[in-house]
């Protein structure tokens, strides 16, 4: 989703980072009982969690776009089925699924504004929690024209760090640090945290392909995406390079892999000094759901 000053969300996670079993268990439970989240007591009993956790799961399902709560009863979205459905990765066993979940969170400027800000706007490779909080506070005031309570913004920073950074000696990190294996934020032995851009050779190609497909889908009339725009979040859209913490060399290597994997679909061109990624297929730009279906089922799109 595009960053909009009139649509932003902070602190709705009840200070609970997304945990390992929450998404798969929730989708399985919703398949059996679509009205699960209409009755918190039923959700508490069925999922074996407390009321605040029910609210947190509800939030993370919305952030990732896996469940639509606009309809009554709630329904699993096409994205939810394509990512965690029975024909995809229902038990969250594939590393690529974690990378895609990360993209879905960090690209959601409306429902996870603090997370969007961190990965798309916050550029310090080394920082303390206090520095991140100060920068987020400045961003909310200057760019969104919001005066959010310090406790609300602090909860976003704290929850983000618990989700992404494994801290030595923390006994609950197996519950909280779901996305720590991605290595996007690490505890700094000298104090604070590190989140540098790097080549990231182990980034699954499908995660980058899915992110690029979503960027094309967001602006369907655009025949190309600028490579600089893919690397840096210069406007109000998430940038795959920023979200995946890729440096320029890493992004170009992954784009070369994408072109090699799909000859005749993508092309890199220099036009009037502007380096751009073009989509060549006459059928139109890539469909994000087709990218997932191709990956998880092996069906050609």
C-alpha positions as CSV (number, residue, x, y, z in Angstrom):
1,X,0.0,0.0,0.0
2,X,1.1,3.5,-0.7
3,X,2.1,5.8,2.1
4,X,-0.6,8.4,2.7
5,X,-0.6,11.0,5.5
6,X,-4.3,10.5,6.1
7,X,-4.0,6.7,6.5
8,X,-1.5,5.4,9.0
9,X,-1.4,2.9,11.8
10,X,0.8,2.6,14.8
11,X,0.8,0.2,17.8
12,X,-2.2,-2.0,16.8
13,X,-0.2,-5.2,17.5
14,X,-0.8,-5.0,21.3
15,X,3.0,-5.1,21.6
16,X,3.0,-8.8,20.3
17,X,5.3,-9.5,17.4
18,X,4.0,-12.0,14.8
19,X,4.7,-15.5,16.2
20,X,5.5,-18.7,14.3
21,X,2.3,-20.6,14.5
22,X,-0.2,-17.7,14.4
23,X,-0.7,-17.5,10.7
24,X,-0.9,-21.2,9.8
25,X,-3.1,-22.0,12.8
26,X,-5.4,-19.1,12.2
27,X,-6.0,-20.0,8.6
28,X,-6.6,-23.6,9.4
29,X,-9.0,-22.6,12.2
30,X,-10.8,-20.1,9.9
31,X,-11.2,-22.8,7.3
32,X,-13.2,-24.8,9.8
33,X,-14.9,-21.9,11.6
34,X,-15.2,-18.7,9.4
35,X,-16.8,-16.8,12.3
36,X,-13.9,-17.5,14.6
37,X,-12.8,-13.9,15.2
38,X,-16.4,-12.6,15.7
39,X,-16.4,-14.3,19.1
40,X,-13.1,-13.7,20.9
41,X,-13.8,-16.3,23.5
42,X,-14.1,-19.0,20.8
43,X,-10.8,-17.8,19.2
44,X,-9.1,-17.8,22.6
45,X,-10.2,-21.4,23.3
46,X,-9.5,-22.7,19.8
47,X,-6.1,-21.1,19.4
48,X,-5.1,-21.5,23.0
49,X,-4.2,-17.8,23.6
50,X,-5.3,-14.8,25.6
51,X,-7.6,-12.0,24.5
52,X,-4.8,-9.5,23.7
53,X,-3.2,-12.1,21.5
54,X,-6.4,-12.6,19.6
55,X,-6.4,-8.9,18.8
56,X,-2.7,-9.1,17.8
57,X,-3.4,-12.1,15.5
58,X,-6.3,-10.3,13.9
59,X,-4.0,-7.3,13.3
60,X,-1.2,-9.4,11.7
61,X,-3.6,-11.3,9.5
62,X,-4.9,-7.9,8.1
63,X,-1.4,-6.5,7.7
64,X,-0.3,-9.5,5.6
65,X,-3.5,-9.4,3.6
66,X,-4.2,-13.1,4.3
67,X,-7.8,-12.7,5.7
68,X,-10.5,-10.2,4.8
69,X,-12.5,-9.0,7.8
70,X,-14.6,-6.7,5.7
71,X,-17.0,-9.5,5.0
72,X,-19.0,-11.3,7.7
73,X,-17.9,-14.0,8.3
74,X,-14.2,-13.3,7.7
75,X,-12.7,-15.1,4.6
76,X,-9.3,-16.2,3.7
77,X,-8.1,-14.1,0.7
78,X,-6.8,-15.3,-2.5
79,X,-3.4,-14.2,-1.3
80,X,-3.8,-16.2,1.9
81,X,-4.7,-19.3,-0.1
82,X,-1.8,-18.8,-2.5
83,X,0.7,-18.3,0.3
84,X,-0.4,-20.6,3.1
85,X,-3.1,-22.7,1.6
86,X,-3.0,-26.5,1.4
87,X,-1.4,-26.3,-2.1
88,X,1.2,-23.8,-1.0
89,X,3.1,-23.7,2.4
90,X,0.4,-24.4,5.1
91,X,2.9,-25.0,7.9
92,X,5.3,-22.2,7.1
93,X,8.2,-24.5,6.3
94,X,9.6,-22.7,3.3
95,X,12.2,-19.9,3.9
96,X,10.8,-18.1,0.9
97,X,7.4,-17.7,2.7
98,X,9.1,-15.8,5.5
99,X,10.7,-13.4,3.0
100,X,7.3,-12.8,1.4
101,X,5.6,-12.3,4.7
102,X,8.4,-9.8,5.5
103,X,7.7,-7.9,2.3
104,X,3.9,-7.9,3.0
105,X,4.5,-6.3,6.4
106,X,7.2,-3.8,5.4
107,X,5.3,-2.7,2.2
108,X,2.1,-2.0,4.1
109,X,2.3,1.7,4.7
110,X,-1.3,2.0,5.8
111,X,-1.6,-0.8,8.4
112,X,2.1,-1.1,9.5
113,X,3.3,2.4,9.1
114,X,6.2,2.1,11.6
115,X,7.5,-1.0,9.9
116,X,7.2,0.6,6.4
117,X,9.1,3.6,7.7
118,X,11.9,1.5,9.2
119,X,12.7,-0.5,6.0
120,X,11.9,2.2,3.4
121,X,12.9,5.5,5.1
122,X,15.3,4.7,8.0
123,X,18.8,4.4,6.5
124,X,21.2,4.2,9.5
125,X,23.2,0.9,9.2
126,X,23.9,1.0,13.0
127,X,21.5,2.5,15.5
128,X,20.1,2.3,19.0
129,X,16.5,1.8,19.9
130,X,16.4,5.4,21.2
131,X,17.8,6.7,17.8
132,X,15.2,4.7,15.9
133,X,12.4,6.0,18.1
134,X,13.6,9.6,17.7
135,X,13.7,9.3,13.9
136,X,10.2,7.7,13.8
137,X,8.8,10.5,16.0
138,X,10.3,13.1,13.6
139,X,8.9,11.2,10.6
140,X,5.4,11.1,12.0
141,X,5.5,14.8,12.8
142,X,7.2,16.2,9.7
143,X,5.8,13.9,7.0
144,X,2.5,12.6,8.3
145,X,1.7,15.7,10.4
146,X,0.8,13.4,13.3
147,X,1.5,13.8,17.0
148,X,1.4,10.2,18.2
149,X,2.0,9.4,21.9
150,X,5.6,8.5,22.6
151,X,4.5,5.2,24.1
152,X,2.7,4.2,20.9
153,X,5.7,4.8,18.7
154,X,8.0,3.2,21.2
155,X,5.8,0.0,21.1
156,X,6.2,-0.1,17.3
157,X,10.0,0.1,17.5
158,X,10.2,-2.4,20.4
159,X,7.9,-4.8,18.6
160,X,9.8,-4.5,15.3
161,X,13.1,-5.2,17.0
162,X,11.7,-8.2,18.8
163,X,10.3,-9.6,15.5
164,X,13.5,-9.2,13.5
165,X,16.5,-9.3,15.9
166,X,17.6,-12.3,17.9
167,X,19.2,-10.9,21.1
168,X,21.7,-13.2,22.9
169,X,20.4,-14.3,26.3
170,X,16.7,-13.5,25.5
171,X,14.7,-16.6,26.6
172,X,11.6,-15.9,24.5
173,X,13.2,-15.2,21.1
174,X,11.9,-18.6,19.8
175,X,8.4,-17.1,20.2
176,X,9.0,-13.5,19.1
177,X,11.9,-13.4,16.6
178,X,10.0,-15.1,13.7
179,X,11.9,-13.0,11.1
180,X,15.3,-13.1,12.7
181,X,16.5,-15.9,10.4
182,X,16.4,-13.3,7.5
183,X,19.3,-11.4,9.0
184,X,17.8,-8.0,8.2
185,X,18.3,-6.6,11.7
186,X,21.0,-8.0,14.1
187,X,22.1,-7.2,17.6
188,X,25.4,-5.2,17.5
189,X,28.0,-6.6,19.8
190,X,29.1,-3.0,20.5
191,X,25.6,-2.1,21.5
192,X,22.4,-1.3,19.7
193,X,21.6,-2.9,16.3
194,X,22.8,-3.3,12.8
195,X,20.7,-3.3,9.6
196,X,23.1,-2.7,6.7
197,X,22.4,-3.2,3.0
198,X,24.2,-6.2,1.6
199,X,24.2,-8.5,-1.5
200,X,22.1,-11.1,0.3
201,X,22.8,-14.0,-2.0
202,X,20.4,-16.2,-0.2
203,X,17.3,-14.0,-0.9
204,X,14.9,-16.4,-2.6
205,X,14.3,-15.2,-6.2
206,X,10.5,-15.7,-5.8
207,X,10.4,-13.1,-3.0
208,X,11.9,-10.4,-5.2
209,X,9.8,-11.5,-8.1
210,X,6.6,-11.3,-6.0
211,X,7.6,-7.8,-4.7
212,X,8.3,-6.6,-8.2
213,X,5.0,-8.0,-9.4
214,X,3.2,-6.1,-6.7
215,X,5.0,-2.9,-7.7
216,X,3.9,-3.4,-11.3
217,X,0.3,-4.2,-10.2
218,X,0.3,-1.0,-8.1
219,X,0.8,1.1,-11.2
220,X,-0.5,-1.0,-14.1
221,X,-0.2,1.7,-16.7
222,X,3.5,2.0,-16.2
223,X,5.5,-0.2,-18.7
224,X,8.6,-0.1,-16.6
225,X,10.0,0.5,-13.1
226,X,13.2,2.5,-12.5
227,X,16.0,0.5,-11.0
228,X,16.7,3.4,-8.7
229,X,13.1,3.2,-7.6
230,X,13.4,-0.5,-6.9
231,X,16.5,0.2,-4.8
232,X,15.4,3.3,-2.9
233,X,12.0,4.2,-1.7
234,X,12.1,7.7,-3.3
235,X,8.3,8.1,-3.4
236,X,5.5,6.7,-1.4
237,X,5.7,3.1,-2.5
238,X,7.9,0.4,-0.9
239,X,11.1,-0.4,-2.7
240,X,12.1,-4.1,-2.9
241,X,15.8,-3.2,-2.6
242,X,15.1,-1.2,0.6
243,X,12.8,-3.7,2.2
244,X,15.2,-6.6,1.5
245,X,18.1,-4.5,2.6
246,X,19.9,-5.0,-0.7
247,X,22.8,-2.9,-1.9
248,X,23.1,-1.9,-5.5
249,X,25.3,-4.8,-6.5
250,X,23.0,-7.3,-4.7
251,X,19.9,-5.9,-6.5
252,X,21.5,-6.0,-9.9
253,X,22.7,-9.6,-9.4
254,X,19.1,-10.7,-8.4
255,X,17.6,-8.8,-11.3
256,X,20.1,-10.6,-13.6
257,X,18.9,-13.9,-12.1
258,X,15.3,-12.9,-12.7
259,X,16.0,-12.1,-16.4
260,X,17.8,-15.4,-16.8
261,X,14.9,-17.4,-15.2
262,X,12.3,-15.8,-17.4
263,X,13.9,-15.0,-20.8
264,X,11.7,-12.7,-22.9
265,X,9.6,-11.5,-20.0
266,X,11.8,-8.8,-18.4
267,X,14.4,-6.5,-19.9
268,X,16.8,-4.0,-18.4
269,X,17.2,-0.8,-20.5
270,X,19.0,2.5,-20.3
271,X,16.7,5.1,-21.7
272,X,17.8,8.8,-21.6
273,X,20.1,7.9,-18.8
274,X,17.4,6.2,-16.8
275,X,18.0,2.5,-16.0
276,X,14.6,0.7,-16.0
277,X,13.2,-2.8,-15.7
278,X,10.6,-3.5,-18.5
279,X,7.9,-6.1,-18.6
280,X,7.7,-7.5,-22.1
281,X,5.0,-10.1,-22.1
282,X,2.0,-9.2,-24.3
283,X,-0.4,-10.7,-21.7
284,X,0.3,-7.8,-19.4
285,X,2.4,-7.3,-16.3
286,X,3.1,-10.1,-13.9
287,X,0.3,-11.1,-11.5
288,X,1.5,-11.5,-7.9
289,X,-0.8,-14.5,-7.2
290,X,0.5,-16.2,-10.3
291,X,4.0,-15.8,-9.1
292,X,3.1,-17.6,-5.9
293,X,1.2,-20.3,-7.7
294,X,4.1,-20.9,-10.0
295,X,6.5,-21.2,-7.1
296,X,4.5,-23.4,-4.8
297,X,2.7,-25.7,-7.3
298,X,5.2,-25.6,-10.2
299,X,2.5,-24.5,-12.6
300,X,3.8,-22.2,-15.3
301,X,2.2,-18.8,-15.4
